[in-house]
């Protein structure tokens, strides 16, 4: 079996249980004072990397977590290391900077890949804040690597990866040779809880700091946010007496 | 005039005495009675956690409760009056059972602020799971940490912290509750150890416990100077739990009556020196009260978690009821009570972590938090109106759970007495 060097890109996002609110200037979602945690899809990819090590033992040489974001992003990296990553890379962005677009993130990740030399990248298929679901594909494209999107099962045999993907109406099994980018779906696994003893140990693991300026290749911002607004409040429905009532009501509304 | 002039010196003397009490401590640094250095309450490798460490810890516990103790688990624990015993290894694996214990035995040595945080967040998810957690991790684990020998710690503390064994502490008896020193359980010296006889009442985790710290009279004539602490294991012959008690609240935090019928306790299971049990007991009580005070705070937070969204979505007369002034007043009062209690508890815990323990504040923190929690829970029932009075929503459970904290670990009355006595001691004629 080929030795695996796994890179797991993770993102710190607003916690999934928080109800997002639009800021008063209507330019973005309010993030100040809001609970953040690791993007759930990324937790799944970290778990999968750790599971691969548990299964293939020493064949997994290295698991590195990488994240791009403001100083507090290091919390997500600590969680990743508490779950089982060996070390991490933090590409620090200024505190109030706009969130990177997929291509910008992919270009930075590409250079991290050139530095860290992984042969397998496992990442969440999307992050729950901007929901672009593009970074992984772009990264694979930039690297010229094979990719598998929406993984619900991963198995490694030699330098061949078999990935079961969730597609509309069923599953799709793809095979590919390393190096590869795999994007995790929700049903790939159930991530473990980062225990306190492991969190304490993770504090001693290494975090390499980098700045945006350290990256030669960078993409420009292509999107301009005009306005962010809450979805319209749902109007309550009404009840009808029977099927005839339903039909006449639908006709009234021009639906039939 | 003469009378007035006469009276003045006496008055100033009284004032001076009130401002600066005559030092009673024999040490060079005068400390009021009831305050003592708590360095002996901390493990040797303890370092003060930063506020970021503590904030992170709180988030981790919240992650845990979100996964493992959702409302359905809390409701089921209460409804079935049975602790979900599979929770123990989970709590152990998460690292919560040895917050104040030493690292070689699996502990984290994070101190009492950290312990209060875990207690608060677990109690916020389920009052009864929180209470059983405290009985295990504070009453049993911490007493072993502070008074156990290295051999006892390796043998008993390690499985307790891993959550593979369940711990309890047995102090109260039928006729010795608040007046605990009047206990009737006795241990008579025999070859190689003690023979324990008697019974203990209202013991949290009693029906499930594998390892129990028990206090018994070893010199019945010597009053408080004749008590010794010892560790009873479930497997000991003659030990049994007579019955699981049916309680008003904290249902699922299993409480039992324990019977000791000629139980042989080997000498290696004695905790601390012979006849020094009262000191073990009393110092433990301060820490017990401090950590338990986070329980009612968690219940108050649970009340807020329930009431705030409800009152903002429940509409009457075309307005969310939270917008009515009478309701605003209630919500504000609940918030202030909870926040004041929280501030008191964490300030006291911080001082203990810094090395000073004040008996008055350990008793005061739980006295205050417990009474406020019952008030907040009653208000929560009221805020929910008809829905507060039915068991589909947890308001009633919060109320039943909250009331325990005015009774368990010393009643409100005893806590006031403890504080009063500390003052009396301070002003005692020398």
Interface residues (C-beta under 8 A of the other chain):
Chain A: X17 X35 X37 X75 X193 X194 X195 X196 X197 X198 X199 X200
Chain B: X56 X57 X59 X60 X63 X64 X66 X67 X93 X94 X95 X96 X106 X108
